Amino acid sequence: MFIKATVDQVKFLLRKRGTLCVFYILLLMVLANFIGNVMEFQGKDVIQMYQPVKLLLLSYNRVNYNANATLLLVQLYPLLVVCPAGFSLAKEYQSGQEVFMTARLGRQIYRLSKLVSAFLATAIVFSVPFFIEIILNSLSFPWEAAGDFYNRSPYNMDYIQGVHNYFMSGIYLYSPWIYAVLGTFFFGMVSGIFGAFTVAFSSIIKIKYNVFLFLPVFLLLNSTVFLTEAFPAGARSIRWYDYLLMFNDESKNYVFPAVGLLSILLFSVLAVQITGRKDCL
């Protein structure tokens, strides 16, 4: 019952207009970035060419060449990540559909399946376009290219230190392509957590206007930027995009985001568990 309810809700969420809109926005950004790279680097000698995975939209390394696409993604992400599934429970509560679904599935199964489906739908929307870009880059650019947008020698100590600051740097040193696939998968999973968190938040606090559901994730993510700016110079970054974007060479504090994500997961599960035991009438 739980699995079937979850699958059905994932299918329903993926067909929603808001979900499709976010998917096409991300796909358009990916294709624009890909076409721009093809136009910019066509005919470039392989020795001078940059590593294909560092051309990806999720690559922070490319801001050293052109930061426009990355900056747009960073600005839109806290808003877009809520749209595929974050409003789903609140809308069903407002329309009265929640009562019907609860009577059909049971309140506990309904809430848990809603949480899991929100996670899966958001993860799919925020990973598939970027996996498509990896495939396009693998077909269009030479695999032998190994350039970096810092334009430093591979033996430069600053470059070596920067590479070791990458999240999952060991995987990057083994294979940049595997690193890109796992980094995209991680981006999708974290996005799914934020989508599920918004659903859990709406289960505890009934909000009259759905636009306010943008605030929890927006404030949470931007607080990491403000906190990092308040730290002394040279302190390790806790900015969210320093962990979600690949090839980021900032010094990182892995404890803070790990605790933060675990706390969000714990809150989300407890929220639906607690509200799932309450009477729906």
Salt bridges, closest charged atoms under 4 A:
ASP8 OD2 - LYS4 NZ 3.03
GLU92 OE2 - LYS114 NZ 2.79
GLU98 OE2 - ARG107 NH1 3.68
GLU98 OE2 - ARG111 NH2 2.35
ASP148 OD2 - LYS54 NZ 2.52
GLU229 OE2 - ARG239 NH1 3.51
ASP242 OD2 - ARG239 NE 3.10
GLU250 OE1 - ARG239 NH2 3.89
